[in-house]
Amino acid sequence: MCRIAGIISARLSSGEIGSKIKLMCTALQHGGPDDEGIFIDEEKHLGFGQRRLSIIDLSNNGHQPMADVEEKAWIAFNGEIYNYLTIKKELLAAGAKFRSSTDTEVIIQAYLHWGTAAFEKLNGMFAFALYDKAKNSTYLVRDTGGIKPLYYCADKGQLSFASEVRAFKVAGLATEQDKDWQIRFLAYGHIPEPYTTLKNIYSLPKGHFLCWDNAKATFSASAYGNSINPITIFNAAEAREQIVKTLKESVSRQLIADAPVGVFLSGGVDSSLITLLANQQKHTNLKTISIHFDEKAYDESAFQKIIRDKIDGEKFNHLVKQQDFEKSFPQILRAMDMPTTDGINTWFISKYAQQDGLKAVLSGIGADELYGGYPSFNRVHYLKYLRSVPASLFSLATPLLADQYKKFEFLKYNNPAADYLFLRALFAPSSIAAILDADVKQVADVLFSGDNTPATKIYNKQYASQLESNFYMQNQLLRDTDVMSMNHGLEVRVPFLDELFINLTAQISPEIRFSDQPKKILTDSFKNLLPKEIWNRPKMGFSFPLQKWMQQNQHISDEAIYRGKTTRKMIENFKNNRLHWSKCFALFQLQTHE
């Protein structure tokens, strides 16, 4: 797990490329505190940089950027390949030569043996840049789950890339803000892919690779491994059997490390299940990290104790108070690569995990999206009926809607993004226009431009799963988890998003996969392992008492820092408990993000 950066540019000298990459690596140091490496090909005007977090092969053999034995290819790699030992065995049989025990070198040899077909053989979370000297081409590659970030700028014959957006700005590669980021942020509560806060900086789509011709300074982007998994499991007993088998294997794969590995234990179904499965294999070597609060409405310590009493190993439990939030708030803001209304919880638990001696942890992210754990899975049925109403009626009703009904504005637009925003938006278009002193049409054009007609008109739980996975999980949960954990030099692994487990889930009939009870097929599969008190409890989510804490924060609640009559009125409502903290936090970041 690392941070990577690079530049390919005939406009810059090798010295300029090296100095800029050094600046990028310094900006990314938090994500790779163990080592730094820079590779420059002066003839090709190409440079790779890497900050290393050592987890597999802790020796100097893991130093990056790395080349194969014959230096045919160079790589800067961020992530983990969970099936690297299996691939390595196959490559050794084919005559490949290795000089390290890293998964990084396996990627290089796999590419040299299979070409770009190697990318779909990789099971893991990864983002890497690979330079093929013979072809004079560079590949940027991102995992199929979109777990690891990779941003790029292809402009005026120059390619630059990095694991975080801040690196481009620090190196002077992109300094102009995207004029529309505030609109997207106020709608989503984050910046949706492929956009960022900077002009011409984009996120590489998940499951894609970009091929840059170093000589011509042109590129193409292609998907890889996008095979459709047909539904083949129509029997609940078979589904349960396969879920148990595949998730156990996923957890086993993701426990591979030469550094200490632990688990985030919140007390909910997903983290409890991952903890119990990991305990079956790690026992006394497993560490669990939990957080609790004095505010009883948010405290899950009783559920955490139920699981802790069943496992071995060291168990760390941290009390987070209002004063901890106040003290850490400036650091949390600095940790954010881009504005977001999430991630504070991950920042804290990652901080404690790092303090407790961990370099990698398992997390329960993904189960809710795959198996129907959110309220949106039930609300999507209402969307089906609302979509049968002529959109023109919603256009007529928009000026009459009270604040709590303004999300109905999204039904004016026939678009999957509008479907998602109807279910989860922070602010409606008219509210965004009022906050930014913009035209509503301008807001709508930014949010819904292009041909985005829904691929399906079937508003069922499978559609809700697609929306939650491709919007909320992809753009907010995974990104914020990566940024906040790597800020503390911690790697977060997500067994529910293991490629083989996702493939299995896709093969299960929706009638079995989803039911009136959230995640029923998942909990039924592990009823002999999960205590009833865990699977039969109300869903809480990993939440902090942020409504109270932010109201008492003098920076957030200071009306003087906010611009515009609409925004100041909203802050007044927040202080009187008539506005949710996430909306206030978004408005705060509009004033403070540079």
Disulfide bonds with the S-S distance in Angstrom:
none
